[in-house]
Amino acid sequence: MRSFYHYMMRYRGNIQADEEKRLAEWMFEDHSFPKQATSYNEISSYLEWNIPFTNALSVFDRLYDAYQIEED
């Protein structure tokens, strides 16, 4: 199973400036982000302590659901 970080890199460089791109760009630029993580709890906890923008957690929840569906 690839990491959530790897899954999110598909949103980097999108022409449309949306929340998915914003989160992916932040993850890429944050050198402390747990790049090998696949666990919801580990990533969610990190985001709760280092929230990059107001609704980042709801964006993460939605994208993590899609990640699980695709990776299963």
MODELLER restraints for C-alpha pairs under 7 A, 6 or more apart:
rsr = mdl.restraints
at = mdl.atoms
rsr.add(forms.Gaussian(group=physical.xy_distance, feature=features.Distance(at['CA:1:A'], at['CA:71:A']), mean=6.38, stdev=0.5))
rsr.add(forms.Gaussian(group=physical.xy_distance, feature=features.Distance(at['CA:3:A'], at['CA:35:A']), mean=6.83, stdev=0.5))
rsr.add(forms.Gaussian(group=physical.xy_distance, feature=features.Distance(at['CA:3:A'], at['CA:36:A']), mean=5.26, stdev=0.5))
rsr.add(forms.Gaussian(group=physical.xy_distance, feature=features.Distance(at['CA:3:A'], at['CA:37:A']), mean=5.49, stdev=0.5))
rsr.add(forms.Gaussian(group=physical.xy_distance, feature=features.Distance(at['CA:3:A'], at['CA:38:A']), mean=4.95, stdev=0.5))
rsr.add(forms.Gaussian(group=physical.xy_distance, feature=features.Distance(at['CA:4:A'], at['CA:37:A']), mean=6.39, stdev=0.5))
rsr.add(forms.Gaussian(group=physical.xy_distance, feature=features.Distance(at['CA:4:A'], at['CA:38:A']), mean=5.49, stdev=0.5))
rsr.add(forms.Gaussian(group=physical.xy_distance, feature=features.Distance(at['CA:5:A'], at['CA:35:A']), mean=5.26, stdev=0.5))
rsr.add(forms.Gaussian(group=physical.xy_distance, feature=features.Distance(at['CA:7:A'], at['CA:67:A']), mean=6.88, stdev=0.5))
rsr.add(forms.Gaussian(group=physical.xy_distance, feature=features.Distance(at['CA:8:A'], at['CA:24:A']), mean=5.59, stdev=0.5))
rsr.add(forms.Gaussian(group=physical.xy_distance, feature=features.Distance(at['CA:9:A'], at['CA:24:A']), mean=6.02, stdev=0.5))
rsr.add(forms.Gaussian(group=physical.xy_distance, feature=features.Distance(at['CA:11:A'], at['CA:20:A']), mean=6.16, stdev=0.5))
rsr.add(forms.Gaussian(group=physical.xy_distance, feature=features.Distance(at['CA:11:A'], at['CA:21:A']), mean=4.98, stdev=0.5))
rsr.add(forms.Gaussian(group=physical.xy_distance, feature=features.Distance(at['CA:11:A'], at['CA:24:A']), mean=5.99, stdev=0.5))
rsr.add(forms.Gaussian(group=physical.xy_distance, feature=features.Distance(at['CA:12:A'], at['CA:21:A']), mean=5.43, stdev=0.5))
rsr.add(forms.Gaussian(group=physical.xy_distance, feature=features.Distance(at['CA:12:A'], at['CA:24:A']), mean=5.68, stdev=0.5))
rsr.add(forms.Gaussian(group=physical.xy_distance, feature=features.Distance(at['CA:12:A'], at['CA:25:A']), mean=5.84, stdev=0.5))
rsr.add(forms.Gaussian(group=physical.xy_distance, feature=features.Distance(at['CA:14:A'], at['CA:21:A']), mean=6.37, stdev=0.5))
rsr.add(forms.Gaussian(group=physical.xy_distance, feature=features.Distance(at['CA:19:A'], at['CA:59:A']), mean=6.88, stdev=0.5))
rsr.add(forms.Gaussian(group=physical.xy_distance, feature=features.Distance(at['CA:20:A'], at['CA:59:A']), mean=6.92, stdev=0.5))
rsr.add(forms.Gaussian(group=physical.xy_distance, feature=features.Distance(at['CA:23:A'], at['CA:56:A']), mean=6.84, stdev=0.5))
rsr.add(forms.Gaussian(group=physical.xy_distance, feature=features.Distance(at['CA:27:A'], at['CA:33:A']), mean=6.25, stdev=0.5))
rsr.add(forms.Gaussian(group=physical.xy_distance, feature=features.Distance(at['CA:37:A'], at['CA:43:A']), mean=6.79, stdev=0.5))
rsr.add(forms.Gaussian(group=physical.xy_distance, feature=features.Distance(at['CA:47:A'], at['CA:57:A']), mean=6.92, stdev=0.5))
